[in-house]
Amino acid sequence: MSDLDMNRNISHHLNVIGFFCPVPLAETKKALKNLKRGDVLEVIADDPEALHDISMLIERLPHLMDIINDQSGEFRFIIEVK
C-alpha cells in the first residue's frame, strides 16, 4: 500500500475480469510499459492470484499502488507511474 492520492485522475484502464494467471500480470506489465511518469493505471481483476502477482511486480518497480478490495471478488489496483 502507498500514500497514493485516490482522488487523482485515472488516465488508463485495464479490465482483466474473467482472465486468470498469467494474463492479469502480463497485461499489467504490457500496459505499464506504454505509460509515462504521472499516468495512473486502474486494473480491475477477479483472479485472486492477481493480488499476489501484481503486488510483487509493483514492489520491484518505483511505482505507487493502492489495492481496493470491495469484497465482491473483484480487485482494483490503482497504480501511479513514477
Backbone as JSON, one array per atom type, in Angstrom:
{
  "sequence": "MSDLDMNRNISHHLNVIGFFCPVPLAETKKALKNLKRGDVLEVIADDPEALHDISMLIERLPHLMDIINDQSGEFRFIIEVK",
  "N": [[0.84, -1.18, 0.0], [0.3, 2.34, -0.43], [0.85, 5.9, -0.26], [-0.73, 6.9, -2.18], [-2.74, 9.26, -3.8], [-6.05, 8.83, -3.81], [-7.91, 10.32, -5.12], [-6.81, 11.19, -7.37], [-6.75, 11.66, -10.89], [-7.64, 8.94, -12.87], [-5.94, 7.79, -15.59], [-5.71, 5.7, -17.36], [-7.2, 2.55, -18.13], [-7.54, -0.89, -17.33], [-9.13, -3.82, -17.84], [-9.32, -6.95, -16.65], [-11.13, -8.85, -15.93], [-12.35, -12.1, -15.53], [-10.18, -13.32, -16.63], [-7.38, -15.42, -15.99], [-4.36, -16.23, -14.15], [-1.57, -16.46, -16.24], [-2.5, -14.05, -17.28], [-3.62, -11.5, -16.12], [-1.31, -10.38, -14.85], [0.56, -10.29, -16.99], [-0.75, -8.56, -18.8], [-0.89, -6.26, -17.26], [1.84, -5.64, -16.96], [2.42, -5.12, -19.66], [0.78, -2.89, -20.14], [1.9, -0.99, -18.36], [4.38, -0.54, -19.53], [3.81, 1.14, -21.6], [3.14, 3.54, -20.5], [3.64, 6.84, -19.11], [5.55, 8.8, -16.75], [3.59, 9.9, -14.05], [1.18, 9.11, -15.1], [-1.84, 7.31, -14.33], [-2.86, 4.13, -13.73], [-5.64, 2.05, -13.71], [-6.38, -1.15, -12.75], [-8.6, -3.75, -13.07], [-9.47, -6.77, -11.69], [-10.38, -10.23, -11.21], [-9.14, -12.49, -10.45], [-7.82, -14.2, -7.8], [-5.07, -14.7, -7.59], [-3.96, -12.52, -8.8], [-3.78, -10.55, -6.89], [-1.5, -11.23, -5.42], [0.43, -11.51, -7.5], [0.47, -9.03, -8.97], [1.02, -7.26, -6.92], [3.6, -8.14, -6.16], [4.99, -7.51, -8.51], [4.8, -4.67, -8.58], [6.16, -4.02, -6.25], [8.78, -4.33, -7.05], [9.21, -2.26, -8.7], [9.38, 1.34, -9.22], [6.89, 2.47, -8.87], [3.78, 3.69, -7.35], [1.15, 2.12, -5.5], [-2.25, 1.37, -4.76], [-4.6, -0.9, -3.4], [-7.87, -1.86, -3.86], [-10.27, -3.72, -2.37], [-13.33, -4.77, -2.8], [-14.82, -6.72, -1.65], [-16.48, -8.17, -3.29], [-15.29, -9.99, -4.78], [-13.88, -8.86, -6.75], [-10.99, -6.99, -7.59], [-9.41, -3.84, -7.39], [-6.69, -2.26, -8.67], [-4.81, 0.54, -8.24], [-2.47, 2.25, -9.86], [0.19, 4.41, -9.79], [2.35, 5.74, -12.07], [5.79, 6.15, -11.72]],
  "CA": [[0.0, 0.0, 0.0], [1.07, 3.56, -0.57], [0.15, 7.14, 0.05], [-1.3, 7.35, -3.45], [-3.96, 10.05, -3.67], [-7.1, 8.09, -4.51], [-8.71, 11.25, -5.9], [-6.06, 11.52, -8.57], [-7.45, 11.21, -12.09], [-7.17, 7.72, -13.51], [-5.76, 8.12, -17.0], [-5.75, 4.48, -18.17], [-7.97, 1.47, -17.51], [-7.29, -2.24, -17.82], [-10.11, -4.73, -17.25], [-8.96, -8.35, -16.9], [-12.13, -9.71, -15.29], [-12.57, -13.35, -16.25], [-8.89, -13.88, -17.05], [-6.63, -15.99, -14.88], [-2.91, -16.25, -14.23], [-0.75, -15.27, -16.04], [-2.98, -12.92, -18.09], [-3.66, -10.18, -15.46], [0.05, -9.89, -14.65], [1.16, -9.98, -18.29], [-1.41, -7.38, -19.37], [-0.49, -5.12, -16.43], [3.21, -5.31, -17.37], [2.37, -4.52, -21.0], [0.18, -1.56, -20.02], [2.84, -0.1, -17.69], [5.47, -0.2, -20.45], [3.35, 2.18, -22.52], [2.73, 4.72, -19.75], [4.71, 7.77, -18.74], [5.53, 9.29, -15.37], [2.4, 10.68, -13.7], [-0.03, 8.4, -15.52], [-2.43, 6.46, -13.3], [-3.5, 2.96, -14.33], [-6.57, 1.26, -12.89], [-6.51, -2.54, -13.2], [-9.7, -4.46, -12.4], [-9.26, -8.21, -11.87], [-11.11, -11.09, -10.27], [-8.31, -13.66, -10.15], [-7.14, -13.97, -6.52], [-3.63, -14.71, -7.79], [-3.54, -11.19, -9.23], [-3.42, -9.81, -5.67], [-0.11, -11.56, -5.13], [1.31, -11.29, -8.65], [0.62, -7.61, -9.3], [1.71, -6.65, -5.77], [5.03, -8.48, -6.28], [5.53, -6.74, -9.62], [4.93, -3.26, -8.21], [7.22, -3.9, -5.23], [10.09, -4.31, -7.71], [9.24, -1.07, -9.54], [9.29, 2.56, -8.4], [5.53, 2.99, -8.9], [2.95, 3.63, -6.16], [-0.07, 1.36, -5.76], [-3.25, 1.06, -3.75], [-5.48, -2.01, -3.78], [-9.21, -1.76, -3.3], [-10.95, -5.0, -2.4], [-14.7, -4.42, -2.39], [-15.43, -7.94, -1.09], [-17.36, -8.83, -4.27], [-14.46, -10.89, -5.57], [-13.13, -8.06, -7.71], [-9.93, -6.18, -7.01], [-8.99, -2.68, -8.17], [-5.32, -1.83, -8.41], [-4.59, 1.89, -8.74], [-1.01, 2.31, -9.95], [0.73, 5.67, -10.31], [3.66, 5.52, -12.7], [6.84, 7.05, -11.22]],
  "C": [[0.88, 1.25, 0.0], [0.26, 4.74, -0.09], [-0.49, 7.73, -1.2], [-2.61, 8.1, -3.2], [-5.06, 9.4, -4.5], [-7.99, 9.02, -5.34], [-8.03, 11.67, -7.19], [-6.8, 10.94, -9.79], [-6.81, 9.94, -12.64], [-7.11, 8.0, -15.01], [-5.87, 6.9, -17.92], [-6.47, 3.38, -17.39], [-7.6, 0.14, -18.15], [-8.26, -3.17, -17.08], [-9.72, -6.15, -17.64], [-9.89, -9.3, -16.13], [-12.34, -10.95, -16.17], [-11.3, -14.0, -16.77], [-8.12, -14.34, -15.82], [-5.14, -16.0, -15.19], [-2.46, -17.03, -15.46], [-1.28, -14.02, -16.74], [-3.03, -11.59, -17.34], [-2.27, -9.57, -15.26], [0.68, -9.46, -15.98], [0.56, -8.72, -18.9], [-1.05, -6.12, -18.58], [0.92, -4.68, -16.81], [3.2, -4.59, -18.71], [1.83, -3.1, -20.93], [1.18, -0.57, -19.4], [3.97, 0.33, -18.61], [5.1, 0.97, -21.35], [2.96, 3.48, -21.82], [3.93, 5.59, -19.4], [4.52, 8.22, -17.3], [4.3, 10.18, -15.14], [1.1, 10.04, -14.15], [-0.53, 7.53, -14.37], [-3.23, 5.36, -14.0], [-4.4, 2.29, -13.31], [-6.68, -0.12, -13.53], [-7.63, -3.16, -12.39], [-9.55, -5.94, -12.74], [-10.13, -8.98, -10.88], [-10.36, -12.38, -9.96], [-7.57, -13.39, -8.84], [-5.62, -13.96, -6.64], [-3.11, -13.34, -8.19], [-3.14, -10.34, -8.03], [-1.94, -10.0, -5.36], [0.8, -11.13, -6.27], [1.55, -9.81, -8.93], [1.33, -6.89, -8.15], [3.21, -6.91, -5.84], [5.69, -7.68, -7.4], [5.79, -5.29, -9.2], [5.98, -3.05, -7.13], [8.6, -3.78, -5.85], [10.26, -3.07, -8.59], [9.08, 0.17, -8.67], [7.87, 3.12, -8.26], [4.85, 2.89, -7.52], [1.68, 2.86, -6.48], [-0.94, 1.3, -4.53], [-4.12, -0.05, -4.3], [-6.81, -1.79, -3.09], [-9.89, -3.11, -3.48], [-12.36, -4.75, -1.89], [-15.5, -5.62, -1.9], [-16.38, -8.64, -2.06], [-16.58, -9.85, -5.1], [-13.69, -10.17, -6.66], [-12.14, -7.19, -6.97], [-9.62, -5.03, -7.95], [-7.58, -2.3, -7.72], [-5.19, -0.45, -9.04], [-3.09, 2.13, -8.68], [-0.61, 3.66, -10.55], [2.13, 5.42, -10.81], [4.62, 6.59, -12.21], [8.02, 7.07, -12.16]]
}
